[in-house]
């Protein structure tokens, strides 16, 4: 099972239900919603699709998020150079 982790310790801040991540390697800024920011914070340690999906389900009881949606989110973070496969 694939495991994911933040590529580096990038600067991030949480403001009004949005997260802003500064990629200091590529000089880019990425904005995440509250659930995306929650996942981002969990990715400081290795995570699987299943562990992220379960954590979101526990934290946001009224919101249904599928593994497919988490996988798409991780794919986008990988394209932005923020997340990588854990070795």
N, C-alpha and C positions, 0 to 999 in steps of 0.2 A: 504494500500500500504506500502510495506516495506521501511524503512528508514535506511540509513547506516551512520556511522561516524567513524573517526579514533578511534582506541581503546585507544590510549594514545598519548601524544605529543612526538613522537619519533624524533630524530635528522634526518634531511634530508638536502641534498645539491643538487644543480642543476649545472651540468657540461656538456658542449658540447651536448646539447639535450638529456641528460640522467639524471635521478634522482637517487640518492643513499639514501636509508633509512636504518638507523641503529636502529634495535630493541634492545634497551638496557635491556629489560626484558629477552629476550631469547638469546642475543648475536649473532644475525644474521644480515646479510646484504642483502637487496633486491634492485635490479636495475630495474628501470622503464624507458620506452621510454618517449619522450616528452609529448605525450597525456596521458599516465599513470600518469606522474608527475603532469600534469594539474588537472586530476581527484583527485589525492592525495591531492593537495592543497585545492580543493573545499571541501574535506571530513573533513576539520577542523570543519565545520558546518554540520548538518544533511542534507543528500541528498537522493533523490529517484532515481531509474533507469531513470525515465523520465527527472528529472532535470539535471542529469549528461549528458545524451544523448543530450539534447537541448544545454547545455553549450558547449559541445565539438563541436556540429554543428555550433554554432556561432563563436567559437574561431578558428576552423580549417575548413574553408569553403570548401576547396578542398578535404577534407577527409570525406568519409561516414563511420560512425560508428553506428552500430545498438544497440538497447537495449540488445539484446542477447549477443553481444560482451562485453558490459559494465557489464552485469550480470556475465559473465565468469570471467572477470577481478576482480570484487568484490569478487567472490568466491575464487579466487587464493589469494587475499589479506587476506581474512578471514582464509584460510589455513595457511598462514604465520603469523597469529596472529596480523595483523596490523589494521584490520577493524572489526567492530562488528555491530550488529543490534542496532539501536537507540531505546531507551525505551521511 
